[in-house]
């Protein structure tokens, strides 16, 4: 999915959208606090008649807890508005083990709650002969939980071992103090111990997006995320247009290096720009213009022709590099394009 469609310049990313699907960490909040302009922008989108839904890979909390947190921040959110990776994991689990099976859980209340609602029996011990292992993020996951998972997964599934389902494999998670290790690091620890790969339930796999589209009866959805490798890749796999917002994990250098399957439809600094006219890139000869910003490719050099606004310069550079069909490491890129004036202040 390309960054710049052939829309009239006056159109905004929200034009024609009936359901906004938003990631949480890095889009709505970082840690307990809301990110700048996120809540008021989402409330405005809802006030203008759009349904709001939230898709999260974070498995540490229940949908009810997430909804309560969002309500505390000022959003009008109910549990059914939240689609979680544990919910997607339950769908996979139901396809692979018998109803009512005992499942070894590595994770927090969100995962345990979904297991119980799906009719499974959670355990923390490999000694209980679980029918599968389900692993998700929680801040208090420790060595003991990881070790129990490793004990239960000693035998590869193709040799008669039990299934292993991970809610997600996000390497990092935004927190109020900065970027912290995510579930992917914990899944990797178990993988290193047992030499097996987990089946992944959440983003960037398409089923969680399909489930959200179906739940909200979306005819023209738009996904908002802060990660190219989960939010944007997953949206592209599901055929959903996407917005990358620069308030979370991925930065300008990641945008410029994005592989073809992980490129967003739109790039915005914060959610206020959802309501602003989105510029169409104009190619004049060897130069890409986005408003007053311009970039061209000259051999191995990415050259800034005109600076314009930082966000437009990033959009122009992304268009130029992506359209070249060449990987970022084949270019000499000016440091200015890797500059990051977009990251919001954190408490």
Rosetta silent file (secondary structure, phi, psi, omega in degrees, C-alpha in Angstrom):
SEQUENCE: XXXXXXXXXXXXXXXXXXXXXXXXXXXXXXXXXXXXXXXXXXXXXXXXXXXXXXXXXXXXXXXXXXXXXXXXXXXXXXXXXXXXXXXXXXXXXXXXXXXXXXXXXXXXXXXXXXXXXXXXXXXXXXXXXXXXXXXXXXXXXXXXXXXXXXXXXXXXXXXXXXXXXXXXXXXXXXXXXXXXXXXXXXXXXXXXXXXXXXXXXXXXXXXXXXXXXXXXXXXXXXXXXXXXXXXXXXXXXXXXXXXXXXXXXXXXXXXXXXXXXXXXXXXXXXXXXXXXXXXXXXXXXXXXXXXXXXXXXXXXXXXXXXXXXXXXXXXXXXXXXXXXXXXXXXXXXXXXXXXXXXXXXXX
SCORE:     score description
SCORE:     0.000 S_00000001
   1 L     0.000  129.209 -172.624    0.000    0.000    0.000 S_00000001
   2 L   -84.041  164.716 -179.886    1.543    3.279   -1.063 S_00000001
   3 L   -76.144  -36.531 -173.037    2.070    6.420    0.926 S_00000001
   4 L  -122.086  114.066  177.347    0.444    8.782   -1.539 S_00000001
   5 L   -94.417  170.463 -177.677   -2.812    7.978   -3.288 S_00000001
   6 L   -87.201   55.675  176.923   -4.379    9.965   -6.126 S_00000001
   7 L   -91.837  155.445  173.296   -6.736   11.836   -3.855 S_00000001
   8 L   -64.849  144.311 -174.898   -7.626   15.475   -4.253 S_00000001
   9 L   -56.937  -26.767 -175.751   -5.363   17.628   -2.054 S_00000001
  10 L   -77.874   -8.189 -179.150   -8.273   18.832    0.087 S_00000001
  11 L   -76.339  145.645  177.223   -9.063   15.340    1.391 S_00000001
  12 E  -103.930  165.415  176.646   -7.991   14.354    4.887 S_00000001
  13 L   -58.419  -24.048 -177.190   -7.011   10.866    6.079 S_00000001
  14 L   -90.708   -8.029 -178.664  -10.428   10.577    7.763 S_00000001
  15 L   -61.136  127.504  177.903  -12.543   11.452    4.734 S_00000001
  16 L    81.514   -1.644 -177.437  -14.887    8.570    3.923 S_00000001
  17 L   -85.752  131.388  177.412  -13.825    6.556    6.995 S_00000001
  18 L  -103.426  -23.044  178.882  -16.613    4.968    9.061 S_00000001
  19 E  -135.416  125.287  173.875  -14.495    3.120   11.661 S_00000001
  20 E   -97.391  120.693  175.727  -11.203    4.249   13.164 S_00000001
  21 E  -104.800  119.455 -174.889   -9.117    1.341   14.461 S_00000001
  22 E  -120.761  136.325  165.336   -6.363    2.560   16.765 S_00000001
  23 L   -67.694  168.732 -178.186   -3.450    0.881   18.444 S_00000001
  24 L  -107.900  -69.391 -179.190   -2.990    1.905   22.089 S_00000001
  25 E   -60.966  121.295  178.564    0.642    1.973   23.269 S_00000001
  26 L    88.689   -8.297  177.773    2.378    4.782   21.405 S_00000001
  27 L  -115.721  -52.612  179.055   -0.834    6.036   19.772 S_00000001
  28 L   -95.662  -43.017 -177.747   -3.237    6.844   22.607 S_00000001
  29 E  -145.390  165.361  169.461   -0.928    6.614   25.603 S_00000001
  30 E  -132.590  110.820 -168.483    2.602    5.823   26.789 S_00000001
  31 L    70.993 -147.716 -177.254    2.418    4.251   30.214 S_00000001
  32 L   -77.519  -20.444 -172.193   -0.633    5.497   32.146 S_00000001
  33 E   -94.092  146.856  178.320   -0.751    8.979   30.604 S_00000001
  34 E   -69.407  146.759  173.596   -2.330   10.067   27.337 S_00000001
  35 L   -77.220  152.700 -178.579   -0.101   11.235   24.519 S_00000001
  36 L   -55.466  132.006  172.598   -0.480   14.877   23.451 S_00000001
  37 L    72.144    0.873 -175.819   -3.565   15.564   21.300 S_00000001
  38 H   -72.912  -52.504 -173.924   -4.609   11.900   21.162 S_00000001
  39 H   -64.023  -47.777 -178.288   -7.757   11.930   23.295 S_00000001
  40 H   -64.484  -33.625  179.216   -9.227   15.148   21.920 S_00000001
  41 H   -69.901  -43.118  178.637   -8.548   14.021   18.344 S_00000001
  42 H   -66.652  -39.444  176.498  -10.196   10.637   18.818 S_00000001
  43 H   -63.294  -36.297  177.334  -13.169   12.222   20.542 S_00000001
  44 H   -65.689  -42.653  178.827  -13.506   14.624   17.629 S_00000001
  45 H   -59.760  -40.485  178.231  -13.462   11.726   15.173 S_00000001
  46 H   -68.258  -42.410 -179.587  -16.238   10.055   17.146 S_00000001
  47 H   -61.740  -27.477  178.768  -18.238   13.273   17.430 S_00000001
  48 L   -84.587    5.616  171.908  -18.137   13.553   13.646 S_00000001
  49 L   105.202    8.542 -179.354  -19.883   10.193   13.367 S_00000001
  50 L   -97.299  143.886  174.252  -17.105    7.600   13.202 S_00000001
  51 E   -78.863  140.591  176.905  -16.990    4.448   15.322 S_00000001
  52 E  -108.846  130.583  173.110  -13.839    4.017   17.412 S_00000001
  53 E  -132.693  154.227 -175.904  -12.266    0.619   17.996 S_00000001
  54 E  -125.175  131.139  178.826   -8.958   -0.277   19.581 S_00000001
  55 E  -117.528  119.492 -177.067   -6.635   -3.107   18.567 S_00000001
  56 E  -130.585  139.691  172.738   -3.883   -3.936   21.011 S_00000001
  57 L   -86.271  -11.706 -178.346   -1.157   -6.544   21.188 S_00000001
  58 L   -70.464  116.612 -175.395   -0.655   -5.858   24.884 S_00000001
  59 L   -98.978    9.633 -172.336   -1.907   -8.962   26.697 S_00000001
  60 L   -81.051  -16.516 -175.398   -1.320   -7.780   30.248 S_00000001
  61 L  -130.521  156.341  177.260   -4.802   -6.345   30.857 S_00000001
  62 L   -75.358  163.425  176.545   -8.412   -7.348   30.235 S_00000001
  63 H   -61.975  -34.678  178.126  -10.583   -5.579   27.692 S_00000001
  64 H   -67.059  -39.569  178.484  -12.594   -4.164   30.606 S_00000001
  65 H   -66.986  -41.728  177.299   -9.463   -2.805   32.271 S_00000001
  66 H   -61.874  -45.924 -179.356   -8.288   -1.249   29.019 S_00000001
  67 H   -61.605  -39.943  178.629  -11.699    0.321   28.454 S_00000001
  68 H   -64.572  -40.536  177.498  -11.709    1.725   31.995 S_00000001
  69 H   -61.312  -46.189 -179.829   -8.245    3.223   31.462 S_00000001
  70 H   -64.059  -36.687  177.301   -9.343    4.846   28.212 S_00000001
  71 H   -65.147  -38.031  176.797  -12.451    6.193   29.919 S_00000001
  72 H   -63.165  -31.837  178.742  -10.280    7.713   32.639 S_00000001
  73 H   -77.451  -12.301  177.460   -8.296    9.456   29.921 S_00000001
  74 L   111.940    9.977  177.397  -11.519   10.954   28.553 S_00000001
  75 L   -96.633  154.320 -176.944  -12.541    8.526   25.802 S_00000001
  76 L   -97.444   74.859 -169.873  -16.019    6.964   25.586 S_00000001
  77 L  -114.330  135.216  175.036  -14.850    3.362   25.544 S_00000001
  78 L  -113.417  160.231 -178.777  -16.624    0.141   26.470 S_00000001
  79 H   -53.886  -36.981 -178.381  -15.013   -3.324   26.760 S_00000001
  80 H   -70.770   -8.441  175.712  -16.547   -4.421   23.454 S_00000001
  81 H   -84.079   -5.055 -173.887  -14.672   -1.567   21.737 S_00000001
  82 E  -110.389  120.662  176.139  -11.335   -3.245   22.561 S_00000001
  83 E  -106.377  119.922 -173.469   -9.941   -6.072   20.397 S_00000001
  84 E  -112.869  156.671  176.199   -7.014   -7.779   22.107 S_00000001
  85 H   -65.816  -31.706  172.167   -4.357  -10.240   21.027 S_00000001
  86 H   -59.953  -35.933  175.899   -5.464  -12.665   23.793 S_00000001
  87 H   -62.699  -42.581  176.997   -8.883  -12.754   22.123 S_00000001
  88 H   -65.066  -35.995  178.379   -7.197  -13.635   18.833 S_00000001
  89 H   -63.906  -35.520  179.342   -5.118  -16.243   20.660 S_00000001
  90 H   -65.151  -35.913  177.056   -8.287  -17.913   21.943 S_00000001
  91 H   -62.355  -44.824  177.741   -9.523  -18.321   18.375 S_00000001
  92 H   -64.982  -41.330 -177.923   -6.297  -20.081   17.421 S_00000001
  93 H   -62.653  -42.127 -178.775   -6.343  -22.158   20.580 S_00000001
  94 H   -62.758  -24.110  179.201   -9.902  -23.360   19.954 S_00000001
  95 L   -81.638  -11.601 -169.056   -8.773  -24.662   16.565 S_00000001
  96 L  -123.099  -16.644  179.221   -5.955  -26.728   18.046 S_00000001
  97 L  -133.958  163.749 -177.355   -6.982  -28.168   21.418 S_00000001
  98 L   -72.108  148.914  175.802  -10.108  -29.715   22.917 S_00000001
  99 L   -55.876  141.939  177.531  -12.689  -27.539   24.702 S_00000001
 100 L    77.714    7.499 -178.214  -12.037  -27.188   28.408 S_00000001
 101 L   -65.556  155.772  172.660   -8.352  -28.126   28.128 S_00000001
 102 E   -82.277  129.458 -175.194   -5.787  -27.075   30.710 S_00000001
 103 E  -123.906  128.231  174.386   -3.537  -24.356   29.263 S_00000001
 104 E   -76.519  123.305 -177.242   -0.212  -23.164   30.646 S_00000001
 105 E  -109.535  130.521  169.601   -0.314  -19.384   30.725 S_00000001
 106 E  -115.039  108.500 -176.097    2.684  -17.060   30.666 S_00000001
 107 L   153.397 -160.786 -172.847    1.327  -13.563   31.161 S_00000001
 108 L  -113.808 -158.910 -173.883   -1.073  -11.490   33.168 S_00000001
 109 H   -62.273  -34.453 -178.889   -4.742  -11.044   34.003 S_00000001
 110 H   -60.076  -40.165 -179.256   -5.756  -10.204   30.445 S_00000001
 111 H   -74.170  -43.413  178.751   -4.634  -13.601   29.209 S_00000001
 112 H   -61.449  -42.988 -179.130   -6.053  -15.531   32.167 S_00000001
 113 H   -60.689  -45.366 -178.945   -9.394  -13.740   31.799 S_00000001
 114 H   -68.146  -36.056  175.925   -9.709  -14.607   28.109 S_00000001
 115 H   -60.665  -45.425 -178.937   -8.765  -18.243   28.764 S_00000001
 116 H   -67.314  -40.706  178.474  -11.485  -18.545   31.378 S_00000001
 117 H   -64.162  -30.183  179.426  -14.094  -16.802   29.216 S_00000001
 118 L   -84.226   -0.608  176.164  -13.243  -19.256   26.410 S_00000001
 119 L    89.448   11.137  177.715  -13.812  -22.203   28.757 S_00000001
 120 L   -92.155  163.129 -179.991  -10.179  -23.237   29.245 S_00000001
 121 E  -108.912  111.210 -179.149   -8.495  -23.991   32.565 S_00000001
 122 E   -77.747  145.709  172.920   -5.368  -21.868   33.173 S_00000001
 123 E  -140.078  159.637  175.932   -2.360  -23.215   35.008 S_00000001
 124 L  -108.412    3.191 -172.667    1.102  -21.887   35.816 S_00000001
 125 L  -122.096  130.236  174.168    2.782  -25.301   36.048 S_00000001
 126 H   -65.754  -20.646  178.442    4.081  -27.590   33.331 S_00000001
 127 H   -67.690  -13.146  179.000    3.501  -30.397   35.837 S_00000001
 128 H   -85.869   10.002  177.872   -0.255  -30.110   35.209 S_00000001
 129 L    53.244   58.802 -178.240    0.232  -31.634   31.738 S_00000001
 130 L   -66.328  153.321  178.052   -1.171  -28.653   29.793 S_00000001
 131 L   -83.698  -14.370  179.479   -2.592  -29.145   26.302 S_00000001
 132 E  -166.838  165.703  172.257   -0.886  -25.951   25.066 S_00000001
 133 E  -116.394  130.831  173.477    1.144  -22.936   26.152 S_00000001
 134 E  -119.093  127.189 -174.183   -0.183  -19.412   25.617 S_00000001
 135 E  -124.318  128.910  176.690    2.279  -16.570   26.182 S_00000001
 136 L  -141.890  168.807 -176.732    1.594  -12.858   26.453 S_00000001
 137 L   -76.639  142.344  164.381    3.191   -9.773   27.964 S_00000001
 138 L  -154.906  144.414 -176.841    2.823   -8.707   31.579 S_00000001
 139 L   -61.322  -23.099 -176.961    5.240   -6.534   33.574 S_00000001
 140 L  -101.189   12.370  173.089    5.625   -9.226   36.234 S_00000001
 141 L   -61.086  129.918 -174.273    6.485  -12.148   33.909 S_00000001
 142 L  -128.874 -176.748 -177.912    9.582  -13.685   35.464 S_00000001
 143 H   -58.845  -38.847 -177.507   12.119  -16.456   35.017 S_00000001
 144 H   -60.427  -44.753  178.641    9.883  -18.998   36.728 S_00000001
 145 H   -64.615  -42.653  178.989    7.065  -18.493   34.227 S_00000001
 146 H   -64.010  -39.089  179.547    9.463  -18.640   31.278 S_00000001
 147 H   -65.970  -41.750  178.142   11.042  -21.787   32.675 S_00000001
 148 H   -60.927  -39.889  176.661    7.658  -23.509   33.095 S_00000001
 149 H   -62.043  -44.180  179.434    6.889  -22.715   29.452 S_00000001
 150 H   -62.020  -40.704  179.024   10.235  -24.179   28.395 S_00000001
 151 H   -61.383  -38.986 -177.430    9.592  -27.330   30.429 S_00000001
 152 H   -75.927  -18.622 -172.935    6.208  -27.790   28.723 S_00000001
 153 L  -110.134   21.101 -176.700    7.616  -27.187   25.237 S_00000001
 154 L   -59.980  -36.235 -176.471   10.604  -29.546   25.280 S_00000001
 155 L   -96.470  127.487  177.567    9.162  -31.726   22.491 S_00000001
 156 L   -58.064  148.356 -177.329    8.621  -30.092   19.067 S_00000001
 157 H   -62.085  -37.064 -179.953    4.986  -30.026   17.988 S_00000001
 158 H   -68.276  -12.720  176.619    5.732  -32.029   14.841 S_00000001
 159 H  -106.522   17.054  177.371    7.086  -34.783   17.107 S_00000001
 160 L   103.584    4.359  177.662    4.014  -34.887   19.319 S_00000001
 161 L   -75.799  173.374 -175.478    4.618  -31.822   21.483 S_00000001
 162 L   -88.643  156.739  177.996    1.934  -29.340   22.467 S_00000001
 163 E   -65.190  152.230  175.658    1.068  -26.099   20.623 S_00000001
 164 E  -129.680  115.965 -178.228    2.696  -22.805   21.640 S_00000001
 165 E  -117.411  126.089  175.229    0.756  -19.633   20.876 S_00000001
 166 E  -103.541  135.207  178.394    2.143  -16.142   21.484 S_00000001
 167 L   -63.118  -34.192  179.605   -0.257  -13.239   21.653 S_00000001
 168 L  -168.448  168.024  177.458    2.325  -11.089   19.873 S_00000001
 169 L  -129.049   37.449  175.197    6.041  -10.683   19.297 S_00000001
 170 L   -61.579  125.367 -179.119    6.495   -6.909   19.689 S_00000001
 171 L   -70.800  -30.576 -174.534   10.146   -6.404   20.580 S_00000001
 172 E  -134.213  162.656  176.666    9.484   -3.177   22.484 S_00000001
 173 E  -141.689  130.504  179.465    6.695   -1.410   24.354 S_00000001
 174 E   -71.432  135.603  175.394    6.432    2.362   25.024 S_00000001
 175 E  -129.076  167.983 -177.002    6.354    3.339   28.685 S_00000001
 176 L   -58.065  -32.975 -177.101    6.190    6.687   30.459 S_00000001
 177 L   -91.225   -4.273 -179.704    9.975    6.610   31.075 S_00000001
 178 E   143.258 -153.866 -176.923   10.884    5.472   27.556 S_00000001
 179 E   -98.527  129.710 -176.820   11.042    2.292   25.474 S_00000001
 180 E  -121.517  162.821  177.399   11.075   -1.053   27.311 S_00000001
 181 E   -62.270  140.556  179.921   11.378   -4.715   26.207 S_00000001
 182 L  -105.641 -167.322 -175.574    8.127   -6.177   24.901 S_00000001
 183 H   -63.990  -29.675 -179.858    6.651   -9.654   24.605 S_00000001
 184 H   -59.176  -34.462  178.710    8.893  -10.542   21.681 S_00000001
 185 H   -68.747  -35.118  179.862   11.932  -10.521   23.946 S_00000001
 186 H   -74.665  -38.992  174.791   10.213  -12.912   26.364 S_00000001
 187 H   -62.918  -39.428  179.736    9.042  -15.208   23.580 S_00000001
 188 H   -64.044  -34.898  178.653   12.583  -15.161   22.227 S_00000001
 189 H   -62.294  -42.620  177.779   13.928  -16.281   25.609 S_00000001
 190 H   -68.484  -42.138  177.601   11.731  -19.388   25.513 S_00000001
 191 H   -56.745  -43.034  179.940   12.587  -19.982   21.849 S_00000001
 192 H   -62.251  -35.358 -178.329   16.288  -19.864   22.708 S_00000001
 193 H   -74.615  -35.842 -171.584   15.745  -22.470   25.414 S_00000001
 194 H  -113.314  -11.732  178.767   13.663  -24.938   23.401 S_00000001
 195 L    70.643   25.300  178.516   14.518  -24.247   19.755 S_00000001
 196 L  -117.859  159.013  174.755   10.864  -23.889   18.739 S_00000001
 197 L  -108.989  141.065  178.315    8.883  -21.071   17.152 S_00000001
 198 L   -84.252  153.077  167.468    5.561  -19.861   18.498 S_00000001
 199 E   -83.792  129.584 -173.592    2.415  -19.352   16.434 S_00000001
 200 E   -99.474  130.807 -175.595    1.563  -15.641   16.653 S_00000001
 201 L   -93.801  -37.280 -171.905   -2.057  -14.550   17.190 S_00000001
 202 L   -92.569 -160.245  178.139   -1.937  -10.743   17.134 S_00000001
 203 L   -57.394  140.440   12.501   -0.516   -8.074   14.873 S_00000001
 204 L   -94.278   18.286  178.646    0.945   -8.238   12.252 S_00000001
 205 L   -73.356  146.252 -173.131   -1.175  -11.279   11.436 S_00000001
 206 L   -69.895  -30.542 -173.690   -4.371  -10.460    9.530 S_00000001
 207 H   -55.387  -36.591 -179.083   -6.954  -12.351   11.649 S_00000001
 208 H   -66.915  -31.606  176.163   -7.008   -9.779   14.441 S_00000001
 209 H   -73.107  -42.181  177.508   -7.744   -7.057   11.867 S_00000001
 210 H   -61.092  -39.418  178.909  -10.437   -9.134   10.200 S_00000001
 211 H   -63.417  -39.978  179.563  -12.011   -9.725   13.608 S_00000001
 212 H   -67.364  -44.361  179.105  -12.059   -5.984   14.316 S_00000001
 213 H   -59.605  -42.843  179.847  -13.568   -5.123   10.935 S_00000001
 214 H   -68.167  -41.500 -177.780  -16.285   -7.729   11.490 S_00000001
 215 H   -62.292  -39.790 -175.970  -16.982   -6.683   15.095 S_00000001
 216 L   -97.062    5.670  178.551  -17.469   -3.033   14.162 S_00000001
 217 L    50.829   47.803 -174.743  -19.170   -3.775   10.823 S_00000001
 218 L   -79.741  129.193  173.681  -16.674   -1.485    9.101 S_00000001
 219 L   -95.190  -32.855 -178.882  -17.205   -0.636    5.441 S_00000001
 220 L  -141.749   75.183 -176.232  -14.289    1.806    5.196 S_00000001
 221 E   -80.490  162.158  173.815  -11.913    1.357    8.162 S_00000001
 222 E  -138.066  126.392  178.847   -8.665    3.184    8.867 S_00000001
 223 E   -96.255  133.427  175.278   -5.925    1.759   11.113 S_00000001
 224 E  -114.217  125.275  179.930   -3.756    4.097   13.190 S_00000001
 225 E  -145.482  169.250  178.764   -0.499    2.716   14.555 S_00000001
 226 L  -115.024    0.950 -177.094    2.985    3.656   15.655 S_00000001
 227 L  -124.812  128.202  177.761    4.800    0.514   14.475 S_00000001
 228 H   -70.599  -37.362 -171.230    5.552   -0.410   10.887 S_00000001
 229 H   -82.270   -8.801  177.409    6.270   -4.066   11.633 S_00000001
 230 H  -124.593  -64.039 -175.975    2.980   -4.763   13.438 S_00000001
 231 H   -63.172  -50.587 -173.904    0.317   -2.076   12.961 S_00000001
 232 H   -78.471  -44.642  176.886    1.111   -1.113    9.387 S_00000001
 233 H   -58.832  -45.486  179.761    2.228   -4.518    8.111 S_00000001
 234 H   -63.476  -42.462  177.777   -0.866   -6.113    9.636 S_00000001
 235 H   -61.503  -43.277  178.507   -3.188   -3.482    8.178 S_00000001
 236 H   -61.976  -42.093  178.919   -1.636   -3.981    4.747 S_00000001
 237 H   -62.517  -32.062 -178.584   -2.060   -7.755    5.018 S_00000001
 238 H   -90.945   -1.663  179.764   -5.720   -7.212    5.898 S_00000001
 239 L    74.023   30.240 -178.715   -6.285   -4.671    3.127 S_00000001
 240 L  -109.335  126.691  174.661   -6.970   -1.791    5.516 S_00000001
 241 E   -57.730  153.005 -171.544   -5.589    1.736    4.821 S_00000001
 242 E  -140.657  155.826  174.662   -3.258    2.923    7.553 S_00000001
 243 E  -121.701  128.137  168.407   -1.782    5.921    9.327 S_00000001
 244 E   -96.091  120.904  177.323    1.653    5.899   10.948 S_00000001
 245 E  -105.115  135.026 -171.870    1.711    8.412   13.808 S_00000001
 246 L   -90.872   45.021  178.547    5.140    9.526   15.019 S_00000001
 247 L  -113.065    5.514 -175.063    4.299    9.503   18.732 S_00000001
 248 L  -130.534 -124.205 -170.532    5.491    5.986   19.530 S_00000001
 249 L   -74.638  -59.316 -169.341    8.086    3.444   18.491 S_00000001
 250 L   -79.516  138.950 -172.524    9.020    4.002   14.847 S_00000001
 251 L  -114.931  177.128 -178.810   10.986    7.081   13.893 S_00000001
 252 H   -52.478  -39.661 -179.199   11.916    8.827   10.602 S_00000001
 253 H   -63.343  -32.849  177.399   14.835    6.454    9.963 S_00000001
 254 H   -71.601  -37.954  178.558   12.436    3.493   10.181 S_00000001
 255 H   -60.618  -48.332 -177.179    9.998    5.177    7.788 S_00000001
 256 H   -64.000  -29.716 -177.774   12.687    5.721    5.151 S_00000001
 257 L   -94.867    4.681 -173.272   13.838    2.108    5.461 S_00000001
 258 L   -61.052  129.977  173.533   10.331    0.578    5.474 S_00000001
 259 L   -68.073  164.195 -171.980    9.991   -2.502    3.236 S_00000001
 260 H   -57.897  -34.291 -176.677    7.232   -2.452    0.649 S_00000001
 261 H   -82.691   -1.200 -176.868    4.787   -4.470    2.749 S_00000001
 262 H  -122.383   25.803 -178.143    5.124   -2.172    5.777 S_00000001
 263 L   -97.898  130.783 -176.667    4.510    1.252    4.213 S_00000001
 264 L   -79.519  162.412  173.359    1.586    3.313    5.507 S_00000001
 265 L   -73.186  -36.063 -178.189   -1.002    5.166    3.487 S_00000001
 266 E  -136.277  151.899  171.822   -0.385    8.298    5.564 S_00000001
 267 E  -124.335  127.587  179.266    2.306    9.665    7.898 S_00000001
 268 E  -132.587  153.388  177.460    1.328   12.182   10.593 S_00000001
 269 L   -72.608  -47.927  176.072    3.125   13.899   13.456 S_00000001
 270 L  -149.510  177.873 -169.565    0.214   13.505   15.873 S_00000001
 271 H   -72.438  -10.815  173.698   -3.475   12.759   15.620 S_00000001
 272 H   -60.899  -31.522 -176.411   -4.489   16.353   14.942 S_00000001
 273 H   -74.166   -4.632  171.601   -3.245   15.872   11.402 S_00000001
 274 H   -62.271  -26.569 -174.726   -5.984   13.303   10.766 S_00000001
 275 H   -98.985   -0.377 -177.269   -8.257   16.294   10.184 S_00000001
 276 L   -97.979  148.499  176.298   -5.878   18.287    7.990 S_00000001
 277 E   -54.763  130.785 -177.954   -5.704   18.126    4.184 S_00000001
 278 L   -95.007  125.730 -172.937   -3.166   15.463    3.278 S_00000001
 279 L   -73.715  140.948  173.091   -0.736   16.589    0.568 S_00000001
 280 L   -87.982  133.111  176.905   -0.359   14.670   -2.671 S_00000001
 281 L   -71.120  138.391  178.915    3.247   14.136   -3.721 S_00000001
 282 E  -117.933  124.201  179.479    4.122   15.726   -7.041 S_00000001
 283 E   -99.216  119.006  177.808    6.979   14.277   -9.103 S_00000001
 284 E  -119.747  103.475 -176.684    8.720   16.836  -11.322 S_00000001
 285 L    66.271 -119.680  179.931   11.526   15.263  -13.295 S_00000001
 286 L   -99.212   12.554 -172.671   13.821   13.617  -10.768 S_00000001
 287 E  -119.248  136.629  175.604   12.398   15.516   -7.779 S_00000001
 288 E  -102.126  124.042  178.197    9.537   14.663   -5.403 S_00000001
 289 E  -109.836  134.351  167.730    7.689   17.652   -3.987 S_00000001
 290 E  -127.611  104.897 -170.397    5.354   17.632   -0.990 S_00000001
 291 L    53.659 -118.991 -175.997    4.141   21.187   -0.576 S_00000001
 292 L   -96.746    7.182  178.539    7.354   23.223   -0.104 S_00000001
 293 E  -101.751  142.637 -178.206    9.616   20.249    0.649 S_00000001
 294 E  -146.243  140.459 -179.624   11.511   18.484   -2.115 S_00000001
 295 E  -138.931  144.329  174.802   13.876   15.510   -2.336 S_00000001
 296 E  -136.972  158.171  174.875   15.594   13.824   -5.253 S_00000001
 297 E  -101.226  125.304  177.354   17.723   10.745   -5.823 S_00000001
 298 E  -128.214   97.165 -176.109   21.042   11.380   -7.518 S_00000001
 299 L    63.401 -120.457  179.411   23.005    8.177   -7.916 S_00000001
 300 L   -93.202    4.674 -176.034   23.743    6.951   -4.398 S_00000001
 301 E  -106.060  135.738  167.450   22.784   10.271   -2.821 S_00000001
 302 E   -95.942  117.869 -173.336   19.462   11.354   -1.369 S_00000001
 303 E  -112.457  133.592  174.371   19.495   15.118   -1.828 S_00000001
 304 E   -85.328  116.769  179.242   17.334   17.701   -0.094 S_00000001
 305 E   -88.654  -40.955  177.917   16.246   20.236   -2.725 S_00000001
 306 E  -147.804  136.205 -172.035   13.954   22.269   -0.471 S_00000001
 307 L   -76.103  -49.014 -175.885   13.373   21.799    3.255 S_00000001
 308 L    56.728 -156.424  176.381    9.769   22.869    3.781 S_00000001
 309 L   -77.761  146.535 -177.140    8.088   21.587    6.937 S_00000001
 310 H   -54.603  -41.201 -178.326    9.796   18.609    8.636 S_00000001
 311 H   -67.286  -37.121  178.517    6.799   16.289    8.181 S_00000001
 312 H   -70.799  -34.260  176.647    6.540   17.154    4.492 S_00000001
 313 H   -64.028  -41.875  177.255   10.275   16.639    4.054 S_00000001
 314 H   -63.926  -42.691  178.535    9.923   13.168    5.578 S_00000001
 315 H   -61.542  -42.629 -179.999    6.961   12.397    3.312 S_00000001
 316 H   -66.536  -42.751  179.744    8.885   13.533    0.237 S_00000001
 317 H   -64.185  -41.534  178.223   11.995   11.568    1.190 S_00000001
 318 H   -61.277  -46.183  178.722    9.940    8.428    1.826 S_00000001
 319 H   -58.877  -46.198 -177.859    8.235    8.754   -1.555 S_00000001
 320 H   -64.020  -46.177 -177.579   11.559    9.277   -3.351 S_00000001
 321 H   -69.821  -45.323 -179.071   13.330    6.366   -1.650 S_00000001
 322 H   -62.206  -41.938 -178.340   10.403    3.972   -1.851 S_00000001
 323 H   -70.011  -18.258 -179.901    9.786    4.704   -5.535 S_00000001
 324 H   -70.082  -22.374 -177.052   13.450    4.056   -6.322 S_00000001
 325 L    74.579   10.498 -177.409   12.971    0.357   -5.570 S_00000001
 326 L  -112.158  149.153  179.038   16.313    0.362   -3.736 S_00000001
 327 L   -72.671  153.239 -175.157   17.038   -0.443   -0.096 S_00000001
 328 H   -61.237  -32.452 -177.161   17.990    2.395    2.227 S_00000001
 329 H   -70.437   -7.137  175.931   21.477    1.004    2.852 S_00000001
 330 H   -88.192    2.763 -176.914   22.277    1.659   -0.804 S_00000001
 331 L  -118.405  155.635  164.231   22.010    5.417   -0.292 S_00000001
 332 E   -95.929  115.122 -172.508   23.915    8.198    1.381 S_00000001
 333 E  -108.775  128.229  178.343   21.193    9.877    3.420 S_00000001
 334 L   -59.808  141.316  179.205   21.587   13.391    4.878 S_00000001
 335 H   -56.557  -29.996 -178.627   21.539   13.445    8.669 S_00000001
 336 H   -59.721  -32.382 -179.991   18.708   15.972    8.485 S_00000001
 337 H   -74.376  -19.992  176.026   16.376   13.266    7.180 S_00000001
 338 H   -92.881   -5.656  178.168   17.160   11.128   10.207 S_00000001
 339 L   -61.518  155.920 -173.560   16.526   14.016   12.588 S_00000001
 340 L  -134.048   78.725  177.423   13.556   13.481   14.877 S_00000001
 341 L   -84.293    5.709 -170.529   11.659   16.640   15.820 S_00000001
 342 L   -97.197  -19.810 -172.515    8.426   14.669   16.168 S_00000001
 343 L   -65.726  128.331 -178.880    8.868   12.642   19.349 S_00000001
 344 L   -74.466  154.561  175.642    6.534   13.934   22.087 S_00000001
 345 L   -67.359  142.362  178.390    7.801   14.826   25.536 S_00000001
 346 L  -116.576  146.345 -179.000    7.270   12.078   28.104 S_00000001
 347 L   -77.568    0.000    0.000    6.645   12.555   31.781 S_00000001
